[in-house]
Amino acid sequence: MTLQNNSRVLVTGGTGFLGAALVRALVTAGHRVRILDNNLRGKPRRLGELLSEVELIEADIRDSEAVANACRDIDTVAHLAFINGTETFYSQPGLVMDVGVRGMLTVLDGCAKHSVASMMLMSSSEVYQRADLVPTPEDVPLVIPDPRNPRYSYGGAKAISELLALHGHGYRPAAVRIVRPHNVYGPDMGFKHVIPQLSMRISDLAETHETGEIVPLPIRGDGRQTRAFVHVDDFTDGLLLVMQRGEDSGIYHIGTREEVTIADLAHRIAAGLDREVELIPSEMPVGETDRRCPDIGKLESLGYQPTRTLSVGVTEVARWYRDNRHLHTQNEGDLS
Ligand SMILES: NC(=O)c1ccc[n+]([C@@H]2O[C@H](COP(=O)([O-])OP(=O)(O)OC[C@H]3O[C@@H](n4cnc5c(N)ncnc54)[C@H](O)[C@@H]3O)[C@@H](O)[C@H]2O)c1
């Protein structure tokens, strides 16, 4: 069962960064959308004028009754509700596991109760931790290098969710698809990610340095780690392709092949803010990944072609964060 015209879709985590982008794309394509989110890190304002066109349920993904009710009359569930953000993996690993695993079980129970035909689980590239093969294809092993390190609460909960989604929990929707996003970025993506944090720190530091003066910028590690960042618009195009044409039990990367070092990224962000920076390296927390870049061949075979380049996209996002610093709240993800 694929996403057909005029489907009824439940998006969990639908006021989040990726969820809101998916909701927008689904409504634009003519689908009827219901959202379930507790707005811990979701923001209904992300939906703007679409708010009147969707049904918004404010509830916890661990609340089995609320989730079951949200699954009533639904054809497809897109399950995105999860605790995201590297800092939170270290500071609140129990919450990350609880929302991740209990949330997945609750969604499957809701699908069972209302015979939901298809489900898409948003997993993560974090299931690989340090992949030996880069660009990384979808079939390399999932790894938890050390269960004592709270860092792996997130990757571990995603791996458990994948197993639950694929093998069922009493009931399995007729079509299950799994997406592993690789570093999606865009305006209003939250504040606990590398691009927003670098953008805001450079903007703050720039205020205490004359125009033309080089700004000293402390960074985590030495800046040689790499990532491949995909713009949210390209990401959402890829996600719809998976939901429309992906095979049952299919696992798909969504990302780009444009791999950059964090140092290069910092310089590009600074250039987007019309500044120059000198990087000051520091100690890297244990468990960080040196290199990450997806093989996106499987998604390309469905017709995926990312078109937004990092230099253009990162300037747009850096300026968004410079101009919207007032939206920054310290309690993102700190509730339990
Ligand atoms: N952004 C990325 O680059 C990226 C990369 C890999 C995986 N992902 C995954 O994609 C999904 C969406 O990520 P995002 O970047 O939009 O993050 P996000 O934090 O903006 O969205 C997650 C949403 O889940 C909601 N949520 C959290 N706990 C909840 C709970 N207990 N009950 C109900 N809702 C709850 C939040 O309020 C938020 O709206 C997540 O599953 C995330 O793990 C994102």
PDBQT file of the ligand as one rigid body, heavy atoms in Angstrom, charges set to zero:
ROOT
HETATM    1  N1  LIG A 401      16.770  16.850  11.563  1.00  0.00    +0.000 N 
HETATM    2  C1  LIG A 401      17.593  15.885  11.190  1.00  0.00    +0.000 C 
HETATM    3  O1  LIG A 401      18.608  16.116  10.538  1.00  0.00    +0.000 OA
HETATM    4  C2  LIG A 401      17.297  14.460  11.558  1.00  0.00    +0.000 A 
HETATM    5  C3  LIG A 401      18.281  13.507  11.305  1.00  0.00    +0.000 A 
HETATM    6  C4  LIG A 401      18.011  12.179  11.632  1.00  0.00    +0.000 A 
HETATM    7  C5  LIG A 401      16.778  11.825  12.156  1.00  0.00    +0.000 A 
HETATM    8  N2  LIG A 401      15.851  12.774  12.401  1.00  0.00    +0.000 N 
HETATM    9  C6  LIG A 401      14.556  12.317  12.962  1.00  0.00    +0.000 C 
HETATM   10  O2  LIG A 401      13.502  12.961  12.271  1.00  0.00    +0.000 OA
HETATM   11  C7  LIG A 401      12.405  13.203  13.169  1.00  0.00    +0.000 C 
HETATM   12  C8  LIG A 401      12.058  14.664  13.172  1.00  0.00    +0.000 C 
HETATM   13  O3  LIG A 401      13.216  15.410  13.555  1.00  0.00    +0.000 OA
HETATM   14  P1  LIG A 401      13.228  16.992  13.605  1.00  0.00    +0.000 P 
HETATM   15  O4  LIG A 401      14.561  17.440  13.163  1.00  0.00    +0.000 OA
HETATM   16  O5  LIG A 401      12.012  17.495  12.946  1.00  0.00    +0.000 OA
HETATM   17  O6  LIG A 401      13.157  17.206  15.179  1.00  0.00    +0.000 OA
HETATM   18  P2  LIG A 401      12.111  18.034  16.035  1.00  0.00    +0.000 P 
HETATM   19  O7  LIG A 401      12.578  17.969  17.448  1.00  0.00    +0.000 OA
HETATM   20  O8  LIG A 401      11.878  19.367  15.428  1.00  0.00    +0.000 OA
HETATM   21  O9  LIG A 401      10.784  17.171  15.861  1.00  0.00    +0.000 OA
HETATM   22  C9  LIG A 401      10.420  16.129  16.717  1.00  0.00    +0.000 C 
HETATM   23  C10 LIG A 401       8.995  16.398  17.153  1.00  0.00    +0.000 C 
HETATM   24  O10 LIG A 401       8.603  15.375  18.098  1.00  0.00    +0.000 OA
HETATM   25  C11 LIG A 401       7.863  16.011  19.112  1.00  0.00    +0.000 C 
HETATM   26  N3  LIG A 401       7.933  15.221  20.338  1.00  0.00    +0.000 N 
HETATM   27  C12 LIG A 401       9.006  15.009  21.137  1.00  0.00    +0.000 A 
HETATM   28  N4  LIG A 401       8.651  14.266  22.191  1.00  0.00    +0.000 NA
HETATM   29  C13 LIG A 401       7.327  13.992  22.035  1.00  0.00    +0.000 A 
HETATM   30  C14 LIG A 401       6.388  13.273  22.803  1.00  0.00    +0.000 A 
HETATM   31  N5  LIG A 401       6.733  12.671  23.960  1.00  0.00    +0.000 N 
HETATM   32  N6  LIG A 401       5.110  13.199  22.366  1.00  0.00    +0.000 NA
HETATM   33  C15 LIG A 401       4.720  13.815  21.214  1.00  0.00    +0.000 A 
HETATM   34  N7  LIG A 401       5.573  14.516  20.451  1.00  0.00    +0.000 NA
HETATM   35  C16 LIG A 401       6.868  14.600  20.857  1.00  0.00    +0.000 A 
HETATM   36  C17 LIG A 401       8.515  17.361  19.317  1.00  0.00    +0.000 C 
HETATM   37  O11 LIG A 401       7.659  18.310  19.967  1.00  0.00    +0.000 OA
HETATM   38  C18 LIG A 401       8.842  17.746  17.870  1.00  0.00    +0.000 C 
HETATM   39  O12 LIG A 401       7.788  18.493  17.277  1.00  0.00    +0.000 OA
HETATM   40  C19 LIG A 401      12.841  12.655  14.519  1.00  0.00    +0.000 C 
HETATM   41  O13 LIG A 401      12.373  11.335  14.642  1.00  0.00    +0.000 OA
HETATM   42  C20 LIG A 401      14.345  12.679  14.419  1.00  0.00    +0.000 C 
HETATM   43  O14 LIG A 401      14.911  11.739  15.287  1.00  0.00    +0.000 OA
HETATM   44  C21 LIG A 401      16.077  14.084  12.123  1.00  0.00    +0.000 A 
ENDROOT
TORSDOF 0
